[in-house]
Amino acid sequence: MSFLLGAIDPIAISIGPIDVRWYGVIIAFGIVLAFIVAQREMVKRGFHPEFLTDLLIWAVPLAILGARLYYVFSEWDRYAGSPGRILQVWEGGLAIHGALIASFITAYVFTRKRKVSFLKVADVVAPSLLIGQTIGRWGNFMNQEAHGGPVSRAFLENMFLPDWIINQMRIDGTYYHPTFLYESVWNFTGVIILILLRRVNLIRGEMLMFYIIWYSFGRFFIESMRTDSLYLFGEVRTAQVVSVIGIVVAVSVIVYRRVKTKDPVRYLDA
């Protein structure tokens, strides 16, 4: 009953002195589900069943490291005086863009070592990236973070949200925009579109480019509503700048390759 009437406890279970937080449980679940979906498609596309497992052994920890370093560098003034806090990940401070950059670099190096097309791998896992991000935002929900500005309870009720979401968006007596939910829905919509695009048989690499465009477009507008943004300088939000750069680069790559490539390799090609 307390689950329905009040805010949800961010701690899922305590084992002695160790607290297992819902945030970590949800992130782990997102990674597992994303892996299962990607693995099935990888095998269909002719990859060895252990290829993705080998990649994730490197990509997951490096993605977490990248997410932390990205956040720390963006908020360096907070950590410069007490470097020990850099390791205190349980206090919060992971940035998805840092995780994505680290993941892409790791995947690129890994595929080069295995002599496999990076773009072929990236196209296959693109929907799963959004699956992980869709689920991961619910970790923010459990922590009552990544929310927008103040709203009324009536505003949330008019969105036909269940009470357990509305109650969780009440923080210190104030209700807030559930921007975690906006982004989760946006990402899930992108998952569906990307899966459908597989049948279109796009040029190799365009699934990845669409992922970048779709996520960046939604993130740009949702970021403007958030109250916990990282800022590049002044009122310029880092995530919005990165999103614009991502869109420009992805669109440019699509246009350039379609103009210059005479007989392109496509998604469904062997």
DRENDO-1510 file (C-alpha; in Angstrom, 1 decimal, always signed):
<recs>
REC; n; res; u; v; w
REC; 1; MET; +0.0; +0.0; +0.0 .
REC; 2; SER; +2.9; +2.4; +0.7 .
REC; 3; PHE; +4.0; +1.7; -2.8 .
REC; 4; LEU; +0.7; +3.3; -4.0 .
REC; 5; LEU; +0.4; +6.1; -1.5 .
REC; 6; GLY; +4.0; +7.5; -1.3 .
REC; 7; ALA; +7.3; +7.7; -3.0 .
REC; 8; ILE; +9.0; +4.4; -3.8 .
REC; 9; ASP; +12.1; +3.4; -1.8 .
REC; 10; PRO; +15.1; +3.6; -4.1 .
REC; 11; ILE; +16.7; +0.7; -2.3 .
REC; 12; ALA; +15.4; -2.7; -3.6 .
REC; 13; ILE; +17.0; -4.9; -0.9 .
REC; 14; SER; +19.6; -4.6; +1.8 .
REC; 15; ILE; +22.1; -7.5; +2.3 .
REC; 16; GLY; +23.9; -6.7; +5.5 .
REC; 17; PRO; +25.6; -3.3; +5.1 .
REC; 18; ILE; +25.1; -3.5; +1.3 .
REC; 19; ASP; +22.2; -1.7; -0.3 .
REC; 20; VAL; +21.1; -2.9; -3.7 .
REC; 21; ARG; +19.3; +0.1; -5.4 .
REC; 22; TRP; +16.5; -0.2; -7.9 .
REC; 23; TYR; +18.6; +2.0; -10.2 .
REC; 24; GLY; +21.3; -0.7; -10.6 .
REC; 25; VAL; +18.7; -3.5; -10.9 .
REC; 26; ILE; +16.8; -1.7; -13.6 .
REC; 27; ILE; +20.0; -0.8; -15.5 .
REC; 28; ALA; +21.1; -4.4; -15.3 .
REC; 29; PHE; +17.8; -5.6; -16.6 .
REC; 30; GLY; +18.0; -3.1; -19.5 .
REC; 31; ILE; +21.4; -4.4; -20.5 .
REC; 32; VAL; +20.2; -8.1; -20.3 .
REC; 33; LEU; +17.1; -7.5; -22.4 .
REC; 34; ALA; +19.0; -5.4; -24.9 .
REC; 35; PHE; +21.6; -8.2; -25.2 .
REC; 36; ILE; +18.9; -10.9; -25.8 .
REC; 37; VAL; +17.3; -8.9; -28.6 .
REC; 38; ALA; +20.6; -8.0; -30.2 .
REC; 39; GLN; +21.9; -11.5; -29.9 .
REC; 40; ARG; +19.0; -13.0; -31.9 .
REC; 41; GLU; +19.6; -10.6; -34.7 .
REC; 42; MET; +23.4; -11.0; -34.6 .
REC; 43; VAL; +23.0; -14.8; -35.2 .
REC; 44; LYS; +20.6; -14.1; -38.0 .
REC; 45; ARG; +23.2; -11.8; -39.6 .
REC; 46; GLY; +25.8; -14.6; -39.5 .
REC; 47; PHE; +27.8; -13.6; -36.4 .
REC; 48; HIS; +29.3; -16.2; -34.1 .
REC; 49; PRO; +27.0; -16.7; -31.0 .
REC; 50; GLU; +29.7; -15.6; -28.7 .
REC; 51; PHE; +30.7; -12.5; -30.6 .
REC; 52; LEU; +28.4; -10.1; -28.8 .
REC; 53; THR; +29.2; -11.6; -25.4 .
REC; 54; ASP; +32.9; -11.0; -26.0 .
REC; 55; LEU; +32.1; -7.4; -27.1 .
REC; 56; LEU; +30.0; -6.6; -24.0 .
REC; 57; ILE; +32.6; -7.9; -21.6 .
REC; 58; TRP; +34.6; -4.9; -22.7 .
REC; 59; ALA; +31.8; -2.5; -23.6 .
REC; 60; VAL; +29.7; -2.5; -20.5 .
REC; 61; PRO; +32.4; -1.6; -17.9 .
REC; 62; LEU; +34.0; +0.9; -20.2 .
REC; 63; ALA; +30.6; +2.4; -20.9 .
REC; 64; ILE; +30.0; +2.9; -17.2 .
REC; 65; LEU; +33.5; +4.4; -16.9 .
REC; 66; GLY; +32.8; +6.7; -19.8 .
REC; 67; ALA; +29.5; +7.8; -18.3 .
REC; 68; ARG; +31.2; +8.7; -15.0 .
REC; 69; LEU; +34.2; +10.5; -16.6 .
REC; 70; TYR; +31.9; +12.5; -18.9 .
REC; 71; TYR; +29.9; +13.6; -15.9 .
REC; 72; VAL; +33.0; +14.3; -13.7 .
REC; 73; PHE; +34.7; +16.4; -16.3 .
REC; 74; SER; +31.5; +18.3; -16.9 .
REC; 75; GLU; +31.2; +19.1; -13.2 .
REC; 76; TRP; +34.9; +19.3; -12.5 .
REC; 77; ASP; +34.5; +22.2; -10.0 .
REC; 78; ARG; +32.6; +19.8; -7.7 .
REC; 79; TYR; +35.3; +17.2; -7.8 .
REC; 80; ALA; +38.5; +19.2; -8.1 .
REC; 81; GLY; +38.7; +19.8; -4.3 .
REC; 82; SER; +37.8; +16.3; -3.3 .
REC; 83; PRO; +39.0; +13.8; -5.9 .
REC; 84; GLY; +37.9; +10.9; -3.7 .
REC; 85; ARG; +34.3; +11.7; -4.6 .
REC; 86; ILE; +34.9; +10.7; -8.2 .
REC; 87; LEU; +34.7; +7.0; -7.2 .
REC; 88; GLN; +31.4; +7.5; -5.3 .
REC; 89; VAL; +29.2; +6.5; -8.1 .
REC; 90; TRP; +26.4; +5.6; -5.7 .
REC; 91; GLU; +25.9; +9.3; -5.1 .
REC; 92; GLY; +24.8; +9.7; -8.7 .
REC; 93; GLY; +26.5; +11.2; -11.7 .
REC; 94; LEU; +26.4; +9.1; -14.9 .
REC; 95; ALA; +25.9; +10.7; -18.3 .
REC; 96; ILE; +24.5; +8.6; -21.2 .
REC; 97; HIS; +26.5; +10.5; -23.8 .
REC; 98; GLY; +29.7; +9.5; -22.1 .
REC; 99; ALA; +28.5; +5.9; -22.1 .
REC; 100; LEU; +27.6; +6.0; -25.8 .
REC; 101; ILE; +31.0; +7.6; -26.8 .
REC; 102; ALA; +32.9; +5.0; -24.8 .
REC; 103; SER; +30.8; +2.2; -26.2 .
REC; 104; PHE; +31.3; +3.3; -29.8 .
REC; 105; ILE; +35.0; +3.6; -29.4 .
REC; 106; THR; +35.2; +0.2; -27.7 .
REC; 107; ALA; +33.1; -1.4; -30.4 .
REC; 108; TYR; +35.2; +0.2; -33.2 .
REC; 109; VAL; +38.4; -1.1; -31.7 .
REC; 110; PHE; +36.9; -4.6; -31.0 .
REC; 111; THR; +35.5; -5.0; -34.6 .
REC; 112; ARG; +38.8; -3.8; -36.1 .
REC; 113; LYS; +40.6; -6.5; -34.0 .
REC; 114; ARG; +38.1; -9.1; -35.2 .
REC; 115; LYS; +38.2; -7.9; -38.8 .
REC; 116; VAL; +34.5; -7.3; -38.8 .
REC; 117; SER; +32.6; -4.3; -40.2 .
REC; 118; PHE; +31.9; -1.8; -37.3 .
REC; 119; LEU; +28.9; -0.4; -39.2 .
REC; 120; LYS; +27.4; -3.9; -39.7 .
REC; 121; VAL; +27.6; -4.6; -35.9 .
REC; 122; ALA; +26.4; -1.1; -35.0 .
REC; 123; ASP; +23.3; -1.4; -37.3 .
REC; 124; VAL; +22.4; -4.7; -35.7 .
REC; 125; VAL; +22.7; -3.4; -32.1 .
REC; 126; ALA; +21.1; +0.0; -32.7 .
REC; 127; PRO; +17.6; -1.0; -31.7 .
REC; 128; SER; +19.0; -2.6; -28.5 .
REC; 129; LEU; +20.8; +0.6; -27.6 .
REC; 130; LEU; +17.4; +2.3; -27.5 .
REC; 131; ILE; +15.9; -0.7; -25.6 .
REC; 132; GLY; +18.6; -0.2; -22.9 .
REC; 133; GLN; +17.9; +3.5; -22.8 .
REC; 134; THR; +14.2; +3.0; -22.6 .
REC; 135; ILE; +14.5; +0.8; -19.6 .
REC; 136; GLY; +17.3; +2.8; -18.0 .
REC; 137; ARG; +15.3; +5.9; -17.7 .
REC; 138; TRP; +13.1; +4.1; -15.2 .
REC; 139; GLY; +16.1; +3.9; -12.9 .
REC; 140; ASN; +16.1; +7.7; -12.9 .
REC; 141; PHE; +12.4; +7.5; -12.0 .
REC; 142; MET; +13.2; +5.3; -8.9 .
REC; 143; ASN; +15.9; +7.8; -7.8 .
REC; 144; GLN; +13.5; +10.8; -8.4 .
REC; 145; GLU; +16.0; +12.4; -10.7 .
REC; 146; ALA; +16.3; +13.5; -14.4 .
REC; 147; HIS; +12.9; +15.3; -14.0 .
REC; 148; GLY; +11.7; +18.6; -15.4 .
REC; 149; GLY; +10.3; +21.8; -13.8 .
REC; 150; PRO; +7.4; +22.1; -11.3 .
REC; 151; VAL; +3.9; +21.2; -12.4 .
REC; 152; SER; +0.6; +20.7; -10.6 .
REC; 153; ARG; -0.8; +17.3; -9.7 .
REC; 154; ALA; -3.8; +18.1; -11.9 .
REC; 155; PHE; -1.3; +18.4; -14.9 .
REC; 156; LEU; +0.0; +14.9; -14.2 .
REC; 157; GLU; -3.5; +13.5; -13.7 .
REC; 158; ASN; -4.6; +15.0; -17.0 .
REC; 159; MET; -1.8; +12.9; -18.6 .
REC; 160; PHE; -3.7; +9.8; -17.4 .
REC; 161; LEU; -0.7; +8.7; -15.4 .
REC; 162; PRO; -1.2; +6.1; -12.7 .
REC; 163; ASP; -0.9; +7.3; -9.1 .
REC; 164; TRP; +2.3; +5.4; -8.5 .
REC; 165; ILE; +4.0; +7.5; -11.1 .
REC; 166; ILE; +2.4; +10.8; -10.0 .
REC; 167; ASN; +3.3; +10.1; -6.3 .
REC; 168; GLN; +6.9; +9.4; -7.3 .
REC; 169; MET; +7.1; +12.7; -9.1 .
REC; 170; ARG; +6.2; +14.5; -5.8 .
REC; 171; ILE; +9.6; +15.6; -4.4 .
REC; 172; ASP; +9.8; +17.7; -1.2 .
REC; 173; GLY; +6.1; +18.6; -1.6 .
REC; 174; THR; +6.4; +19.7; -5.3 .
REC; 175; TYR; +5.3; +17.8; -8.4 .
REC; 176; TYR; +7.6; +17.8; -11.4 .
REC; 177; HIS; +7.5; +17.0; -15.1 .
REC; 178; PRO; +8.2; +13.3; -15.7 .
REC; 179; THR; +10.9; +13.9; -18.3 .
REC; 180; PHE; +12.3; +10.5; -17.7 .
REC; 181; LEU; +8.9; +9.2; -19.0 .
REC; 182; TYR; +9.0; +11.5; -22.1 .
REC; 183; GLU; +12.4; +10.2; -23.0 .
REC; 184; SER; +11.5; +6.6; -22.3 .
REC; 185; VAL; +8.5; +6.7; -24.6 .
REC; 186; TRP; +10.5; +8.5; -27.3 .
REC; 187; ASN; +13.2; +5.9; -27.1 .
REC; 188; PHE; +10.7; +3.0; -27.2 .
REC; 189; THR; +9.1; +4.5; -30.3 .
REC; 190; GLY; +12.5; +4.6; -31.9 .
REC; 191; VAL; +12.9; +0.9; -31.1 .
REC; 192; ILE; +9.8; +0.1; -33.1 .
REC; 193; ILE; +10.8; +2.3; -36.0 .
REC; 194; LEU; +14.3; +0.8; -36.1 .
REC; 195; ILE; +13.0; -2.8; -36.1 .
REC; 196; LEU; +10.7; -1.9; -39.0 .
REC; 197; LEU; +13.5; -0.2; -40.9 .
REC; 198; ARG; +15.3; -3.6; -41.0 .
REC; 199; ARG; +12.8; -4.6; -43.7 .
REC; 200; VAL; +13.6; -1.5; -45.8 .
REC; 201; ASN; +17.2; -2.9; -46.2 .
REC; 202; LEU; +18.9; +0.5; -45.7 .
REC; 203; ILE; +22.5; +1.1; -46.7 .
REC; 204; ARG; +24.9; -0.3; -44.1 .
REC; 205; GLY; +25.5; +2.3; -41.4 .
REC; 206; GLU; +22.1; +4.0; -41.8 .
REC; 207; MET; +20.5; +2.2; -39.0 .
REC; 208; LEU; +23.2; +3.6; -36.7 .
REC; 209; MET; +22.7; +7.1; -38.2 .
REC; 210; PHE; +19.0; +6.9; -37.7 .
REC; 211; TYR; +19.5; +5.9; -34.1 .
REC; 212; ILE; +21.7; +9.0; -33.6 .
REC; 213; ILE; +19.3; +11.3; -35.3 .
REC; 214; TRP; +16.2; +9.9; -33.5 .
REC; 215; TYR; +17.7; +9.9; -30.0 .
REC; 216; SER; +19.4; +13.3; -30.4 .
REC; 217; PHE; +16.3; +15.0; -31.8 .
REC; 218; GLY; +14.2; +13.9; -28.8 .
REC; 219; ARG; +16.9; +14.5; -26.3 .
REC; 220; PHE; +17.4; +18.1; -27.5 .
REC; 221; PHE; +13.9; +19.1; -26.7 .
REC; 222; ILE; +13.5; +17.0; -23.5 .
REC; 223; GLU; +16.8; +18.4; -22.2 .
REC; 224; SER; +15.4; +21.9; -22.3 .
REC; 225; MET; +12.8; +20.9; -19.7 .
REC; 226; ARG; +15.2; +19.3; -17.2 .
REC; 227; THR; +16.4; +20.9; -14.0 .
REC; 228; ASP; +19.7; +18.9; -13.7 .
REC; 229; SER; +21.4; +19.6; -17.0 .
REC; 230; LEU; +25.1; +19.8; -17.5 .
REC; 231; TYR; +26.2; +23.1; -18.9 .
REC; 232; LEU; +28.9; +23.7; -21.4 .
REC; 233; PHE; +29.0; +27.4; -20.6 .
REC; 234; GLY; +26.5; +30.0; -19.5 .
REC; 235; GLU; +23.0; +28.7; -20.3 .
REC; 236; VAL; +24.2; +26.4; -23.1 .
REC; 237; ARG; +23.3; +22.8; -22.2 .
REC; 238; THR; +26.0; +20.2; -23.0 .
REC; 239; ALA; +23.5; +17.5; -24.1 .
REC; 240; GLN; +21.8; +19.9; -26.5 .
REC; 241; VAL; +25.1; +20.8; -28.1 .
REC; 242; VAL; +26.1; +17.1; -28.4 .
REC; 243; SER; +22.6; +16.3; -29.8 .
REC; 244; VAL; +22.9; +19.0; -32.6 .
REC; 245; ILE; +26.4; +17.8; -33.5 .
REC; 246; GLY; +25.1; +14.2; -33.6 .
REC; 247; ILE; +22.3; +15.1; -36.0 .
REC; 248; VAL; +24.4; +17.2; -38.3 .
REC; 249; VAL; +27.1; +14.5; -38.5 .
REC; 250; ALA; +24.6; +11.6; -39.0 .
REC; 251; VAL; +22.6; +13.5; -41.7 .
REC; 252; SER; +25.9; +14.5; -43.5 .
REC; 253; VAL; +27.1; +10.9; -43.5 .
REC; 254; ILE; +23.8; +9.6; -44.9 .
REC; 255; VAL; +23.8; +12.2; -47.7 .
REC; 256; TYR; +27.5; +11.9; -48.5 .
REC; 257; ARG; +27.4; +8.1; -48.7 .
REC; 258; ARG; +24.2; +8.0; -50.8 .
REC; 259; VAL; +25.8; +10.5; -53.3 .
REC; 260; LYS; +29.2; +8.9; -53.5 .
REC; 261; THR; +28.5; +5.2; -53.1 .
REC; 262; LYS; +27.6; +3.6; -56.4 .
REC; 263; ASP; +26.8; +0.0; -55.3 .
REC; 264; PRO; +26.4; +0.2; -51.5 .
REC; 265; VAL; +26.4; -2.8; -49.1 .
REC; 266; ARG; +23.0; -3.0; -47.4 .
REC; 267; TYR; +21.7; -4.2; -44.1 .
REC; 268; LEU; +20.4; -7.6; -45.2 .
REC; 269; ASP; +23.4; -8.4; -47.4 .
REC; 270; ALA; +25.6; -11.3; -46.3 .
</recs>
